[in-house]
Amino acid sequence: MASITIRDIPDATKEALRIQAAQSGLSLEAYLRHVLKQLSCKETTANINILDIAQQCFGTKHGIDLELPERHSRRSSVTFD
């Protein structure tokens, strides 16, 4: 198995993690291993569909209806000599 070393963790952060580990009945190392394993199994943002996000943000609930003018005729074609 691989090992990871994390440096410069604030003392308050380490203490909070140690307390959470103790409340879970685990050592700090076992608790962090469990948390990292759970985080690595979650879906990544790459699986998010941009169209779903656009629909949520700009869909019918958040949009407006614009009146479109009638179209009468097409522009005349351009001919090149």
C-alpha positions as CSV (number, residue, x, y, z in Angstrom):
1,M,0.0,0.0,0.0
2,A,1.1,3.6,-0.6
3,S,1.9,6.1,2.1
4,I,1.0,9.8,2.2
5,T,2.7,12.5,4.3
6,I,0.9,15.8,4.9
7,R,2.9,18.7,6.3
8,D,2.0,22.0,7.8
9,I,-1.4,21.0,9.2
10,P,-2.6,23.6,11.7
11,D,-2.7,22.3,15.3
12,A,-6.4,23.0,15.6
13,T,-7.1,21.0,12.5
14,K,-5.2,18.0,13.7
15,E,-6.9,18.2,17.2
16,A,-10.3,18.4,15.6
17,L,-9.6,15.4,13.4
18,R,-8.2,13.5,16.5
19,I,-11.4,14.2,18.4
20,Q,-13.5,13.0,15.5
21,A,-11.4,9.9,15.2
22,A,-11.8,9.2,18.9
23,Q,-15.6,9.7,18.7
24,S,-15.7,7.2,15.9
25,G,-13.6,4.7,17.9
26,L,-10.7,4.8,15.5
27,S,-7.1,5.9,15.7
28,L,-6.3,9.1,13.8
29,E,-4.6,7.2,11.1
30,A,-7.5,4.7,10.6
31,Y,-10.0,7.6,10.7
32,L,-8.1,9.6,8.0
33,R,-7.7,6.4,5.9
34,H,-11.5,5.9,6.1
35,V,-12.3,9.5,5.2
36,L,-9.9,9.6,2.3
37,K,-11.3,6.3,1.0
38,Q,-14.9,7.7,1.1
39,L,-13.8,10.9,-0.6
40,S,-12.0,9.1,-3.4
41,C,-15.2,7.1,-4.1
42,K,-17.4,10.1,-4.6
43,E,-18.4,11.2,-8.1
44,T,-16.2,13.8,-9.5
45,T,-17.4,17.1,-11.1
46,A,-16.4,15.6,-14.5
47,N,-19.7,13.6,-14.4
48,I,-21.8,16.7,-14.1
49,N,-23.8,17.5,-17.2
50,I,-23.4,21.2,-18.2
51,L,-26.8,21.1,-19.8
52,D,-28.4,20.1,-16.5
53,I,-26.7,22.9,-14.7
54,A,-27.8,25.4,-17.4
55,Q,-31.4,24.2,-17.1
56,Q,-31.3,24.6,-13.3
57,C,-29.9,28.1,-13.6
58,F,-31.5,29.5,-16.7
59,G,-34.5,27.2,-17.3
60,T,-38.1,28.0,-17.5
61,K,-38.3,29.1,-13.9
62,H,-35.6,31.7,-14.3
63,G,-36.2,32.8,-17.9
64,I,-38.4,35.3,-19.6
65,D,-40.5,35.0,-22.8
66,L,-39.6,37.4,-25.5
67,E,-41.9,38.4,-28.3
68,L,-40.2,37.6,-31.6
69,P,-41.1,39.8,-34.5
70,E,-42.6,38.2,-37.6
71,R,-40.3,37.5,-40.4
72,H,-41.5,38.7,-43.7
73,S,-38.9,37.9,-46.3
74,R,-35.4,36.7,-46.7
75,R,-32.6,39.0,-47.8
76,S,-31.9,39.0,-51.5
77,S,-29.2,36.6,-52.6
78,V,-25.8,37.9,-53.4
79,T,-24.4,37.0,-56.7
80,F,-20.7,37.2,-57.5
81,D,-19.5,37.9,-61.0
